[in-house]
Amino acid sequence: MRAVFVVLMLCSVFVFSSATEPRQVRLLPMPASVQMKTGQLVIDSLFSIGINGHSDALLQRAVELFLDNLRRQTGVPRLDMKVTDAAQAKLVVHCERANRAVQELGEDESYSLEISPAGAKLDAVTSLGIMRGLQTFLQLARTTSDGFAVPAIAIQDKPRFPWRGLMIDVGRHFIPLDVLKRNLDGMAAVKLNVFHWHLSENQGFRIESKKFPKLQEMGSDGLYYTQNEVRNLIAYARDRGIRVVPEFDMPGHSTAWFVGYPELASGPGPYQIERKWGVFDPAMDPTQERTYKFLDGFIGEMAKLFPDQYFHIGGDEVDGKQWDANPNIQTFMHAHGLKNNQDLQAYFNTRVQKIVRKHGKTMVGWDEILRPDLPKDIVVQSWRGQDSLAAAAKQGYRGLLSFGYYVDLNWPAARHYAVDPISGAAANLSPEEKQRILGGEACMWSEYVSPENIDSRIWPRTAAIAERLWSRQDVTDVNSMYQGLENVSRWLDWLGLTHNSSYEPMLRRIAGSNDISALRTFTDVVEPVKDYTREEITTVEATSLSPLNRVIDAARPESVTARRFADLVDALIAGRADSEAKQEVRAWLTRWRDNQSNLQPLETQSFLLKEIVPVSQDLAAVATTGLQALDCIDREERAPDAWATQQFALLQQAEKPKAQLLLMVAPPVQRLVEASSGQKAPPPPK
């Protein structure tokens, strides 16, 4: 069976560039089962799709969306491709039954897709399965020597987890509706099915409340979504098989609530919207009945607006300072036997949970809400890790993993890909306990994103997380994942995502010039600093009003160029590189060595480039070192010890962040120096 699975995995990456010549392409997420067949189905102006079995408005819209995307991918005119009678269609869709009126957790998303040169058939129990299968068909479509085509193939597919989400924080920076919609398109493309909408923060309250209008009037800077806009986005998501779960953070992360309603807070006002980042003291007063009366009205209003069963109350990072400083709260705690702030928050969560349940919803919250006195139907979202997730499951609670999936931290896709909800302590759970782990969510916290660069922070790396949540647990080949990621990245361009298209305009603005070849050469090999280092090493504290127009804001979270260069270097050192690969390494190093002189004219004319001069100089120096090491390797001569020691010191300095950027080609050049000198680089000083 193991051998068969390997064969199927290998087969699943082939499509056809002609009727007989196979070419590799990697589907992502990887389907559960794939069997290749002979030939291909040509997609031309005669292509049509037909529906038999169950058909309703949702399924019909899914088919029309599919045709729109296929037209966009192929450029075939809109009037040619069409929905037709199933007996005459090239692709026949068969759906057994309707979805629930409101999309629910755990609905059947499985599908089977069979393609032959004569036609294709897509079968699913529900229209959700049809949607997932149509995305697979779109991903298979390629330009071939015989025209646009998909390979003859048989796929059986279903998700591993029922909850596969993306959280977007619109509180810290407001994200317009059109940006959210194109990201919903991206989610649908990689089979994510939950949009977690983080709608309130210290920096902004982003939704219209008709009951409590001062929430948006005073707490949003005028940047919020009307209720009609919310309904519009929910419908848009529904047509793509995506649930929308709202989050309103309480009792902490709630300063924006208090600007209009200071009576909710535990400390005296007045309050104003926060402009800085971090954890702030203001928190709701859990001891006042007026707090719960207000929340009853607000949650009731939002429960009617959002049809999904789940309602997220946040619950994270309450520092308790306002509670400690309020004598009335301390008296309340003593009278009710609440020993600490954790007990007080548990009291608050219990009260809020009853309100959420009263309005027909199921409460979701971050790790901090977990207490054994809460009902077992709540869902715990873990940002702390698999140990926390496992602890919740052992106590009978359902959970989601977001630890390891924070895409705002600028980790490489491989690092996110290595994180599995059923790993660590969770791997030791019983089968029944493992069933309580519903899946996970990628998280896009928005301190350092704008509508201009948010797509590049989410995509394409989130597709790797999508595969982890959809595909089999043993689908773990990193090189294969990266191949799929490149294919998906290009495919997402057709859907209107701007992770690629926004790059050069941002560089042109930074340069103040249309000639950005040298700047692009530089920016292609740097990455933003990781984790929360940007806040730790800044000389000017960032706020929600700070412009996001620097090189760090344009640079990709993961440099494709640096990763490919590192692969070439590793192959060269291992003796696996041919002459062409060696020439490519030398060509890159030569280009980087000379780039500083090419970039210098731009550096003198743009204030936004002054800060990167030291990094650009490092790139030239590192490339020079790499060329010298390569010369030694080519001549099969051992580099002098003194030279190697000097270069290791240079490389160590080049690897340090400057302008909040990391020079990603320094580590592979260090490996070249090690290979040429026979020495290992000393560890960096602590």
C-alpha positions in Angstrom: 0.0 0.0 0.0 2.9 2.4 0.8 4.4 1.8 -2.6 1.0 2.4 -4.3 0.5 5.7 -2.4 4.0 6.9 -3.5 3.1 6.2 -7.1 -0.2 8.0 -6.8 1.5 11.0 -5.2 4.0 11.1 -8.1 1.3 10.7 -10.7 -0.8 13.5 -9.2 1.6 16.1 -10.4 1.4 15.4 -14.1 -0.6 17.3 -16.7 0.0 17.2 -20.4 1.7 19.8 -22.6 0.6 17.8 -25.7 -1.4 14.6 -26.3 1.7 12.5 -25.4 4.2 14.6 -23.5 3.7 14.9 -19.7 4.7 18.0 -17.8 4.8 18.3 -14.0 2.4 20.5 -12.1 1.5 20.2 -8.4 -2.1 20.4 -7.2 -2.5 22.2 -3.9 -4.1 21.1 -1.7 -3.1 17.6 -2.7 -6.2 15.5 -3.3 -6.8 12.4 -1.2 -6.5 10.0 -4.1 -5.3 10.5 -7.7 -5.1 8.2 -10.7 -3.7 9.3 -14.0 -5.2 8.3 -17.3 -4.1 8.7 -20.9 -4.7 11.9 -22.9 -6.3 15.2 -22.1 -9.6 17.2 -22.4 -9.2 20.3 -24.6 -10.9 23.5 -23.4 -11.9 25.6 -26.3 -14.8 27.8 -27.3 -17.1 24.8 -27.5 -16.5 23.9 -23.8 -19.8 23.8 -21.9 -21.0 22.6 -18.5 -24.2 20.8 -17.6 -26.0 20.0 -14.4 -28.0 16.9 -13.6 -29.3 15.7 -10.3 -30.1 18.3 -7.7 -29.9 21.9 -8.9 -30.6 25.1 -6.9 -29.6 28.8 -7.1 -26.4 28.2 -5.0 -25.2 25.5 -7.3 -26.1 27.5 -10.4 -24.1 30.5 -9.1 -21.2 28.2 -8.4 -21.2 27.0 -12.0 -21.4 30.5 -13.3 -18.4 31.6 -11.1 -16.5 28.6 -12.4 -17.1 29.6 -16.0 -16.1 33.2 -15.2 -12.8 32.0 -13.8 -12.2 29.6 -16.6 -12.8 32.4 -19.2 -10.4 34.6 -17.3 -7.7 31.9 -17.2 -8.1 31.0 -20.9 -9.1 34.3 -22.4 -12.0 32.5 -24.3 -14.8 35.1 -24.9 -17.6 35.2 -22.4 -20.4 34.3 -24.8 -18.8 31.1 -26.0 -18.4 29.0 -22.9 -21.9 28.3 -21.4 -24.2 26.2 -19.3 -26.0 23.7 -21.5 -27.9 20.4 -21.4 -26.0 17.8 -19.5 -26.3 15.3 -22.4 -24.2 17.7 -24.6 -21.9 19.2 -22.0 -18.1 18.6 -21.8 -18.2 18.8 -18.0 -21.3 17.3 -16.3 -21.9 18.2 -12.7 -24.0 15.9 -10.5 -25.1 16.9 -7.1 -27.2 14.6 -4.8 -28.8 17.1 -2.5 -29.0 20.7 -1.4 -26.9 22.3 1.3 -28.3 23.5 4.5 -30.1 26.9 4.3 -27.2 28.3 6.4 -23.9 26.6 5.8 -22.9 24.5 8.8 -19.7 23.1 10.2 -19.1 19.5 9.0 -21.2 19.5 5.9 -20.0 17.1 3.2 -17.3 18.6 1.0 -16.2 15.4 -0.7 -16.2 15.1 -4.5 -15.0 12.8 -7.3 -13.7 14.2 -10.6 -13.2 12.0 -13.7 -11.7 13.6 -16.8 -11.2 11.8 -20.2 -10.4 13.2 -23.6 -14.2 12.9 -24.4 -15.4 14.8 -21.4 -15.5 15.2 -17.6 -17.8 14.3 -14.7 -17.9 15.9 -11.3 -19.9 14.2 -8.6 -20.6 15.3 -5.0 -23.1 14.9 -2.3 -23.6 18.6 -1.8 -23.0 21.8 -3.8 -20.0 22.4 -1.4 -18.4 19.4 -2.8 -19.1 20.6 -6.3 -17.4 23.9 -5.5 -14.3 22.2 -4.2 -14.1 20.0 -7.3 -14.6 22.9 -9.7 -11.6 24.6 -8.1 -9.5 21.4 -8.7 -10.6 21.5 -12.3 -9.5 25.1 -12.6 -6.1 24.3 -11.1 -5.6 21.5 -13.6 -6.2 23.8 -16.6 -3.0 24.7 -18.4 -1.7 26.0 -21.7 -0.5 23.2 -23.9 0.8 22.8 -27.4 -2.6 21.6 -28.4 -4.5 24.5 -26.7 -5.9 24.9 -23.2 -6.4 21.5 -21.6 -6.8 19.4 -18.5 -5.3 16.0 -18.1 -7.3 12.8 -18.1 -7.4 11.9 -14.5 -9.5 10.4 -11.7 -9.6 12.1 -8.3 -11.4 11.2 -5.1 -11.1 13.9 -2.6 -12.3 15.0 0.8 -11.0 17.3 3.6 -9.1 16.1 6.6 -10.6 18.8 8.9 -14.0 20.5 8.7 -12.8 23.9 9.9 -10.2 25.5 7.6 -10.0 29.2 8.1 -8.4 32.5 7.5 -8.7 35.3 10.1 -8.3 38.9 8.9 -7.9 41.6 11.5 -9.6 44.8 10.3 -9.5 46.6 13.6 -5.9 47.7 13.7 -6.0 48.7 10.0 -9.3 48.9 8.2 -9.4 46.7 5.1 -12.0 47.7 2.4 -14.7 45.3 1.3 -13.2 44.8 -2.2 -9.9 43.6 -0.7 -11.7 41.2 1.6 -13.7 39.8 -1.4 -10.6 39.1 -3.5 -9.2 37.3 -0.5 -12.4 35.3 -0.2 -11.7 34.3 -3.8 -8.2 33.2 -2.8 -9.7 31.2 0.1 -12.1 29.4 -2.2 -9.3 28.5 -4.6 -7.4 26.6 -2.0 -10.5 25.1 -0.3 -10.5 27.2 2.9 -14.1 27.4 4.2 -14.2 29.8 7.2 -13.6 33.6 7.1 -12.9 34.7 10.7 -13.6 38.5 10.6 -11.9 40.2 13.5 -14.0 43.3 13.8 -13.1 45.2 16.9 -9.8 46.3 18.5 -8.2 49.0 20.6 -7.6 50.8 17.3 -11.1 50.6 15.8 -14.6 49.3 16.0 -15.4 48.3 12.4 -19.1 47.5 12.1 -22.3 49.5 12.1 -24.6 49.0 15.2 -28.0 50.5 14.9 -28.7 49.9 18.6 -25.4 51.5 19.8 -24.4 53.8 17.0 -21.7 55.6 19.0 -19.6 52.4 18.6 -18.9 53.1 15.0 -19.5 56.9 15.1 -16.9 57.5 17.7 -14.7 54.4 17.6 -13.9 53.9 14.0 -12.4 57.1 12.4 -15.4 56.7 10.0 -13.9 53.5 8.7 -16.4 50.7 9.3 -18.8 48.4 7.4 -22.5 49.1 7.1 -24.8 46.3 7.9 -25.8 46.1 4.2 -22.1 45.8 3.3 -21.8 43.0 5.9 -24.8 41.2 4.3 -23.2 41.6 0.9 -19.9 40.0 2.0 -21.7 37.2 3.7 -23.6 36.4 0.5 -20.4 36.7 -1.5 -18.7 34.2 0.8 -21.7 31.9 0.8 -21.5 31.6 -3.0 -17.9 30.4 -2.5 -18.7 27.8 0.2 -17.2 30.0 3.0 -18.8 30.6 6.4 -18.3 34.0 8.0 -17.6 34.0 11.7 -17.5 37.5 13.4 -15.2 38.3 16.3 -15.8 41.1 18.8 -13.0 41.1 21.3 -14.0 41.3 25.0 -13.3 42.1 27.8 -9.8 43.3 26.7 -8.7 44.7 23.4 -11.7 46.8 23.7 -10.7 50.5 23.9 -12.7 51.4 20.8 -15.9 50.3 22.5 -15.2 52.8 25.3 -14.8 55.9 23.2 -18.6 56.1 22.7 -19.6 54.1 25.8 -17.1 54.8 28.6 -19.5 53.3 31.2 -18.6 49.8 30.0 -15.0 50.2 31.1 -13.3 49.3 34.4 -11.5 52.6 34.7 -12.6 56.3 34.4 -12.6 57.9 30.9 -12.6 59.7 28.7 -11.2 57.2 26.1 -9.8 57.7 22.6 -8.9 55.3 19.9 -5.4 53.8 20.4 -2.9 54.6 17.7 0.0 52.4 18.9 0.3 48.6 19.1 0.4 46.3 22.0 -1.6 45.2 25.0 -3.4 48.0 26.7 -5.0 48.3 30.2 -8.6 49.2 29.4 -11.0 46.3 29.9 -14.8 45.9 30.3 -16.1 46.0 33.9 -17.3 42.4 34.6 -19.0 43.4 37.8 -21.7 45.8 36.5 -25.0 44.5 35.3 -25.1 47.3 32.7 -22.2 45.7 31.0 -24.2 42.5 30.4 -27.3 44.4 29.4 -25.3 46.3 26.8 -23.7 43.1 25.5 -27.1 41.3 25.4 -28.4 44.1 23.1 -25.3 44.2 21.0 -24.8 40.4 20.6 -28.5 40.0 19.8 -28.2 42.5 17.0 -25.1 40.9 15.6 -26.5 37.4 15.9 -29.3 38.4 13.6 -26.8 40.0 11.1 -24.4 37.0 11.0 -26.2 33.7 10.2 -23.3 31.4 11.1 -23.8 29.3 14.2 -20.4 30.4 15.8 -19.8 33.7 17.5 -16.2 34.7 18.6 -15.8 36.8 21.7 -12.0 37.0 21.7 -11.1 36.9 25.4 -7.3 37.1 25.0 -4.6 39.2 26.6 -6.4 40.9 29.5 -3.7 42.4 31.7 -6.0 43.1 34.6 -4.5 46.4 35.6 -7.8 48.3 35.6 -9.4 45.5 37.6 -6.6 45.7 40.2 -7.0 49.5 40.5 -10.8 49.6 40.9 -11.9 49.3 44.5 -15.4 48.3 43.5 -14.2 45.5 41.4 -11.9 44.2 44.2 -14.9 44.3 46.6 -17.0 42.3 44.1 -14.3 39.7 43.7 -14.0 39.3 47.5 -17.7 39.0 47.9 -18.0 36.4 45.2 -15.0 34.3 46.2 -13.0 35.2 43.0 -9.3 34.8 44.0 -7.7 36.4 41.0 -8.2 38.1 37.6 -8.4 34.7 35.9 -11.4 33.9 38.1 -13.0 37.2 37.3 -12.5 36.7 33.6 -14.0 33.2 33.9 -17.0 34.8 35.6 -17.3 37.3 32.7 -17.0 34.5 30.1 -19.7 32.5 31.8 -22.1 35.4 31.7 -21.3 36.2 28.1 -21.6 32.6 27.0 -25.1 32.5 28.4 -25.9 35.6 26.3 -24.4 34.1 23.2 -26.4 30.9 23.7 -29.6 32.9 24.4 -29.3 34.4 20.9 -28.9 30.9 19.4 -25.1 30.9 18.9 -22.1 28.9 20.0 -19.3 30.8 21.6 -15.7 30.7 20.3 -12.7 32.3 22.1 -9.0 32.3 22.4 -7.0 30.0 24.8 -7.7 32.2 27.8 -11.4 31.4 27.9 -10.7 27.7 28.8 -12.1 26.9 32.2 -13.9 23.6 33.2 -17.0 25.5 34.3 -17.9 26.5 30.7 -20.3 24.3 28.7 -18.7 21.7 26.5 -20.1 23.1 23.3 -17.8 26.1 23.2 -14.8 26.2 20.8 -11.3 27.1 22.0 -9.0 28.7 19.4 -5.4 28.1 20.4 -2.7 30.7 19.8 -0.5 29.1 22.4 0.1 25.7 20.7 -0.8 22.0 20.5 -0.4 21.5 24.3 -3.1 24.0 24.9 -5.2 22.5 22.2 -4.7 19.0 23.6 -5.6 20.2 27.1 -8.9 21.5 25.8 -9.7 18.3 24.0 -8.9 16.2 27.1 -11.5 18.3 29.0 -14.1 17.7 26.4 -13.8 20.9 24.4 -13.6 21.3 20.7 -10.6 23.3 19.5 -8.9 25.1 16.6 -5.2 25.6 16.1 -3.8 29.0 15.0 -0.4 28.7 16.7 2.2 28.3 13.9 -0.2 29.8 11.4 0.3 33.5 12.1 1.2 34.7 8.6 1.8 38.2 9.8 5.0 36.9 11.4 6.6 36.6 8.0 7.7 33.0 8.5 8.6 30.9 5.4 5.9 28.7 4.0 7.9 25.6 5.1 7.7 26.6 8.7 3.9 27.0 8.6 3.6 23.7 6.6 5.5 21.8 9.4 2.8 22.7 12.0 0.1 20.1 12.3 -3.0 20.3 14.6 -2.6 16.7 15.5 1.1 16.9 16.7 2.9 17.4 19.9 0.7 16.7 22.8 -2.3 16.4 20.5 -0.7 13.4 18.8 -1.2 11.4 22.0 -4.9 12.1 22.3 -7.4 9.2 22.1 -9.3 8.9 18.8 -12.4 10.4 20.4 -10.3 13.4 21.7 -8.7 13.9 18.3 -12.2 14.3 16.8 -12.6 17.4 19.0 -9.8 19.1 17.0 -11.9 20.7 14.3 -9.0 22.2 12.3 -7.2 25.5 12.3 -7.0 29.0 11.0 -4.3 31.2 9.4 -4.2 34.6 11.1 -3.5 37.9 9.5 -3.0 40.5 12.2 -2.9 43.9 10.7 -0.4 46.1 12.5 1.8 46.3 9.4 -0.5 45.8 6.5 -2.5 48.1 4.3 -5.0 47.4 1.4 -1.9 47.7 -0.8 0.3 44.9 0.6 -2.0 42.7 2.6 -2.4 40.2 -0.2 1.4 39.7 -0.3 1.4 38.9 3.4 -1.4 36.3 3.1 -0.6 34.7 -0.3 0.7 32.4 -1.5 2.0 31.1 1.9 -1.5 30.6 3.3 -2.0 28.0 0.6 0.5 25.8 2.4 -1.6 26.0 5.6 -4.7 25.2 3.5 -3.0 22.0 2.4 -2.1 21.1 5.9 -5.7 21.4 6.9 -7.3 19.7 3.8 -4.8 17.0 2.7 -3.7 13.8 4.3 -1.4 14.1 7.3 1.4 12.2 5.5 1.5 14.8 2.7 4.6 16.5 3.9 7.1 16.9 1.1 8.4 20.5 1.3 9.9 20.6 -2.1 6.7 19.3 -3.6 4.7 21.9 -1.6 6.9 24.7 -2.9 6.3 23.5 -6.5 2.5 23.7 -5.9 2.9 27.0 -4.2 4.4 28.6 -7.3 1.6 27.2 -9.5 -1.0 28.5 -7.1 0.6 31.9 -6.9 0.3 32.4 -10.6 -3.2 31.0 -10.6 -4.3 33.5 -7.9 -3.2 36.3 -10.2 -6.1 35.5 -12.4 -8.5 35.8 -9.5 -7.4 39.4 -8.9 -5.1 38.9 -5.9 -2.4 41.5 -5.8 0.4 39.6 -4.0 2.4 39.8 -7.3 1.0 42.8 -9.1 1.4 45.3 -6.3 5.1 44.6 -6.0 6.5 46.7 -8.8 4.2 49.7 -8.3 5.3 49.9 -4.7 9.0 49.7 -5.8 8.4 52.5 -8.4 7.0 54.7 -5.7 9.9 54.0 -3.4 12.4 54.7 -6.1 10.6 57.7 -7.6 11.5 56.2 -11.0 10.2 53.8 -13.5 13.6 52.2 -13.8 13.5 49.9 -10.8 15.7 47.0 -12.1 18.4 47.6 -9.5 15.9 48.1 -6.7 14.1 45.0 -7.7 17.3 43.0 -7.8 17.9 44.1 -4.2 14.4 43.7 -2.9 14.1 40.2 -4.4 16.7 38.9 -2.0 15.7 40.6 1.3 12.8 39.8 3.6 11.1 41.7 6.4 12.3 40.7 9.9 10.4 37.9 11.6 8.1 37.6 14.5 7.8 40.8 16.5 11.3 42.0 15.8 10.0 45.0 13.8 8.6 46.5 16.9 11.7 45.6 19.0 14.4 47.2 16.8 12.6 50.3 15.5 13.9 53.8 16.3 10.6 55.4 15.6 7.5 53.8 17.2 4.9 52.8 14.6 1.3 53.8 14.9 -1.9 53.1 13.0 -1.2 56.4 11.1 2.4 55.5 10.1 2.7 55.1 6.3 3.5 51.6 5.1 5.6 52.7 2.1 9.1 51.5 2.9 11.1 48.6 1.4 10.2 46.4 4.3 6.5 46.9 3.4 7.1 45.9 -0.3 9.6 43.1 0.3 8.0 39.6 0.2 7.8 37.6 3.5 9.7 34.9 1.7 12.2 35.5 -1.0 11.7 33.0 -3.9 15.0 34.1 -5.4 17.0 33.5 -2.2 15.4 30.1 -1.7 16.2 29.0 -5.3 19.8 30.3 -4.9 20.2 28.4 -1.7 19.0 25.2 -3.4 21.5 25.7 -6.2 24.3 26.3 -3.6 23.4 23.2 -1.7 23.3 21.1 -4.9 26.7 22.5 -5.9 28.3 21.7 -2.5 26.8 18.2 -2.6 28.2 17.6 -6.0 24.8 17.4 -7.6 25.0 20.6 -9.7 25.7 20.5 -13.4 27.7 23.1 -15.2 24.6 25.1 -16.0 23.6 25.3 -12.3 27.2 26.4 -11.4 27.0 29.1 -14.1 23.7 30.3 -12.6 25.2 30.6 -9.1 28.1 32.6 -10.5 25.7 34.8 -12.6 23.6 35.6 -9.5 26.6 36.5 -7.4 28.0 38.7 -10.2 24.7 40.5 -10.5 24.5 41.1 -6.8 28.1 42.3 -6.6 27.5 44.9 -9.2 24.1 46.0 -8.1 25.2 48.5 -5.5 26.7 50.8 -8.2 23.5 50.4 -10.2 21.3 51.2 -7.2 23.3 54.2 -6.0 21.7 56.9 -8.3 18.3 55.9 -6.9 19.5 56.0 -3.4 20.6 59.6 -3.7 17.2 60.8 -5.1 14.8 58.9 -2.8 14.5 59.5 0.9 12.9 56.1 1.2 16.1 54.4 0.0 18.6 56.0 2.3 18.0 53.4 5.1 18.8 50.5 2.8 22.2 51.7 1.7 24.0 49.5 4.4 22.1 46.5 3.3 22.8 47.1 -0.4 26.5 47.4 0.5 26.3 44.2 2.4 24.8 42.5 -0.6 27.7 43.6 -2.8 30.2 42.4 -0.2 28.5 39.1 0.4 28.4 38.4 -3.4 32.1 39.2 -3.7 32.8 36.7 -0.9 30.7 34.1 -2.7 32.5 34.6 -6.0 35.9 34.2 -4.3 34.7 31.0 -2.6 33.3 29.8 -5.9 36.7 30.4 -7.5 38.4 28.2 -4.9 35.8 25.5 -5.4 36.2 25.6 -9.2 40.0 25.4 -8.9 39.7 22.7 -6.2 41.9 24.8 -4.0 41.4 25.2 -0.2 40.8 28.8 0.7 43.2 30.3 3.3 42.2 30.1 6.9 42.7 33.8 7.5 40.5 34.7 4.5 37.8 32.3 5.8 37.9 33.8 9.3 37.6 37.3 7.8 34.6 36.3 5.6 32.8 34.6 8.4 33.0 37.8 10.4 31.7 39.8 7.4 28.8 37.4 6.8 27.9 37.4 10.5 27.5 41.2 10.3 25.5 40.9 7.0 23.0 38.6 8.6 22.1 41.1 11.2 18.9 43.0 10.5 19.3 46.5 9.0 16.4 48.8 8.0 14.3 46.0 9.5 15.4 43.8 6.6 17.1 40.4 6.4 19.7 39.7 3.7 18.6 36.2 2.7 21.5 35.2 0.5 24.1 35.6 3.3 23.5 32.1 4.8 24.0 30.1 1.5 27.2 32.2 0.8 28.4 31.2 4.2 28.0 27.6 3.2 30.1 28.3 0.1 32.8 29.7 2.3 32.6 26.7 4.5 32.9 24.4 1.5 35.8 26.2 0.0 37.8 26.5 3.3 36.9 23.2 5.0 35.9 25.2 8.1 32.6 25.7 9.9 31.5 29.2 10.7 31.7 30.1 14.4 28.4 30.5 16.1 27.1 34.0 16.3 27.8 35.9 19.6 25.0 35.8 22.1 
